[in-house]
Amino acid sequence: MNKKNPEVQISQVDFDATIASIIAILENQIKGKPEPIRDLVISLLARGHVLIEDVPGTGKTSLAKALSQAIGGESRRIQFTPDLLPSDISGVSVFDQSNGTFRFQPGPIFSNIVLADEINRASPRTQSALLQAMEESMVTSDGVDMKLPSPFMVIATQNPIEHYGTFPLPEAQLDRFLMKTGIGYPDLETEIEILNRVSSQITLESELQPVSLKQTEAAINFAQNVYHSKYLSEYIATLVALTRDSKDFLIGASTRASIALLRASKAHAALSSREYVGPIDVQYVFSKVLAHRITLAKGGSDSEKYAHLADILSRVTPPERLEDE
């Protein structure tokens, strides 16, 4: 069933080696958290952005920094605060007295990995400065479009909305994130290990070499060319449509969510060394991709959203055929 794009030159063996190197570096920084690490890698392979929500001190920032180290790219950190301006993110035109013209000074958004730290502490106006960059991988200034580096990924961290001094992210902003995940507290053994290492600065071990941006791009292209059938497309479309038709949801998932679900499913299939997307891939990423995009009719917590989404999964029969005629 190998129907990948012939332009994709990387092999499954090369892909596996690249991803193994990236995951090893992430696991060296964040102990005992395989699921959020896998979610982060899926988002990278799907050319998506990820929102990490958790209480302070659980390793959100460390995980984002480790990914930029792992892919050998440039990373910038933006600390979101109430007084942060949109131009502090995208850049600003400054007057050059030497030639009497304005020159664009790029902002921190011009990086491979952008860590938007505590994104919900900035005003909605400033949060929206990320919209074009996340959707189109470009920034417009004074009518001129400027392409961002590739790969480009925003990793945003936020504290739970109940915390003091936070602003809720607008629906349009949330819809630009491929996935929302969390890290959680470490288990007892892992926390003891962290305490034993705290006296020495944590650095990448010498044998853990980062991959190159070229290798990362090749791995992304490989993942997004994993084959999927029309039956799989129908399965995804049916699942998403149920979020719009259900009386349990005030706001259902958008078409952008359907596309995100497919891209994330392709990435999960590639990580699982499968050359085709199956229902198991869709089921793994379904709630992670959709939960932050929907609004319950009667309000409710994330756990209630996950329960409703799990119910939708249980009501739709997965396709038995995974190859087009």
Residue pairs with C-beta under 8 A, 6 or more apart in sequence:
1 227
1 275
1 276
1 322
1 323
2 227
2 275
3 227
4 222
4 225
4 226
4 227
4 275
5 221
5 225
8 218
8 221
8 222
8 225
9 218
10 18
10 218
10 219
10 221
10 222
12 222
12 273
12 275
14 218
15 218
15 219
15 222
15 223
15 270
16 273
18 211
18 215
18 216
18 218
18 219
19 41
19 45
19 219
19 271
21 70
21 208
21 209
21 210
21 211
22 41
22 44
22 67
22 70
22 71
22 211
22 216
23 37
23 38
23 41
24 208
25 66
25 69
25 70
25 204
25 208
25 210
26 37
26 40
26 41
26 63
26 66
26 67
26 70
27 34
27 37
28 66
28 204
28 205
28 208
29 59
29 62
29 63
29 65
29 66
29 202
29 204
30 36
30 37
30 59
30 62
30 63
30 66
30 183
31 186
31 190
31 193
31 194
32 186
32 187
32 189
32 190
33 59
33 63
33 183
33 184
33 186
35 181
36 52
36 63
36 181
36 182
36 183
37 63
38 271
39 50
39 179
39 181
39 288
40 50
40 63
40 67
40 155
40 181
41 267
41 271
42 48
42 179
42 264
42 267
42 268
42 271
42 285
43 49
43 50
43 153
43 178
43 179
43 264
43 267
44 67
44 71
44 151
44 153
44 216
44 220
44 267
45 219
45 220
45 223
45 224
45 266
45 267
45 270
45 271
46 178
46 223
46 224
46 260
46 263
46 264
46 266
46 267
47 151
47 153
47 220
47 224
47 263
48 153
48 177
48 178
48 179
48 260
48 263
48 264
49 134
49 153
49 154
49 155
49 156
49 176
49 177
49 178
50 153
50 154
50 155
50 156
50 177
50 178
50 179
50 180
50 181
51 119
51 156
51 157
51 158
51 169
51 174
51 177
51 179
51 180
51 181
51 292
52 60
52 63
52 64
52 155
52 156
52 157
52 158
52 180
52 181
52 182
52 183
53 157
53 158
53 159
53 160
53 180
53 181
53 182
54 60
54 157
54 159
54 160
54 182
54 183
54 184
55 159
55 160
56 159
58 182
58 183
58 184
58 185
59 183
60 117
60 157
60 183
61 77
61 115
61 117
61 157
63 155
63 183
64 75
64 113
64 115
64 155
64 157
65 75
65 77
65 115
67 113
67 153
67 155
68 74
68 75
68 112
68 113
68 115
69 75
69 204
69 210
70 210
70 211
71 112
71 113
71 151
71 210
71 211
71 212
71 213
71 216
72 210
72 211
72 212
72 213
72 216
73 111
73 112
73 113
73 149
73 151
73 213
73 216
74 111
74 112
74 113
74 149
75 111
75 112
75 113
75 114
75 115
76 108
76 109
76 110
76 111
76 113
76 114
76 115
77 108
77 114
77 115
77 117
78 84
78 88
78 89
78 108
78 109
78 114
78 115
78 116
78 117
79 117
79 118
80 116
80 117
80 118
80 119
80 120
80 121
80 122
80 126
80 127
81 118
81 121
81 122
82 121
82 122
82 123
82 165
84 122
84 123
84 126
85 126
86 125
86 126
86 128
86 129
87 107
88 107
88 108
88 126
89 107
89 108
89 109
89 126
89 129
89 130
90 107
90 109
90 129
90 133
90 139
90 141
91 104
91 105
91 106
91 107
91 109
91 110
91 139
91 141
92 104
92 105
92 107
92 141
93 102
93 103
93 104
93 105
93 141
93 142
94 102
94 103
94 104
94 105
95 101
95 102
95 103
96 102
96 103
102 142
104 141
104 142
104 144
104 146
106 146
107 139
108 114
109 130
109 133
109 139
109 148
110 139
110 146
110 148
110 149
111 149
111 152
112 149
112 150
112 151
112 152
112 153
112 213
113 153
113 155
114 152
114 153
114 154
114 155
115 155
115 156
115 157
116 130
116 154
116 155
116 156
116 157
117 156
117 157
118 157
118 158
118 159
119 127
119 156
119 157
119 158
119 169
120 127
120 158
120 159
120 161
120 166
120 167
120 168
120 169
121 159
121 165
121 166
121 167
122 167
123 167
124 167
124 169
124 170
124 173
127 167
127 169
127 170
127 173
128 170
128 172
128 173
130 154
130 173
130 176
131 172
131 173
131 176
132 138
132 139
132 140
133 139
133 148
133 152
133 154
134 154
134 176
134 177
135 176
137 147
137 148
137 150
137 152
138 145
138 146
138 147
138 148
139 145
139 146
139 148
140 146
150 217
151 213
151 216
151 217
151 220
154 177
156 177
158 166
158 169
159 166
160 166
161 168
171 251
171 293
171 295
174 180
174 292
174 293
175 254
175 256
175 257
175 293
177 292
178 260
178 263
178 264
178 289
179 264
179 285
179 288
179 289
180 288
180 291
180 292
181 288
185 191
186 194
204 210
211 219
222 270
223 266
223 267
223 269
223 270
223 271
224 263
224 266
224 267
225 266
226 266
226 269
226 270
226 274
226 275
226 276
226 277
227 275
227 276
227 277
228 262
228 265
228 266
228 276
228 277
229 276
229 277
229 319
229 321
229 322
229 323
229 324
230 324
231 319
231 321
231 322
231 324
232 262
232 265
232 277
232 278
232 279
232 282
232 319
232 322
233 262
234 319
235 279
235 282
235 316
235 318
235 319
236 258
236 261
236 262
236 265
236 282
237 258
238 316
239 261
239 282
239 286
239 312
239 313
239 316
240 252
240 253
240 257
240 258
240 261
240 290
242 312
242 315
242 316
243 249
243 252
243 253
243 290
243 294
243 309
243 312
244 252
244 253
245 252
246 252
246 308
246 312
247 297
248 296
248 297
248 308
249 294
249 295
249 296
249 297
249 308
250 295
250 296
250 297
251 293
251 294
251 295
252 294
253 290
253 293
253 294
254 293
257 289
257 290
257 293
260 289
261 282
261 285
261 286
261 289
261 290
262 277
264 285
264 288
264 289
265 277
265 281
265 282
265 284
265 285
266 277
266 281
268 281
268 284
268 285
269 275
269 276
269 277
269 278
269 281
272 281
274 281
276 322
276 323
277 322
278 322
279 318
279 319
282 318
283 313
283 318
286 309
286 313
287 305
287 306
287 309
287 310
290 309
291 302
291 305
291 306
291 309
294 305
294 309
296 304
296 305
296 308
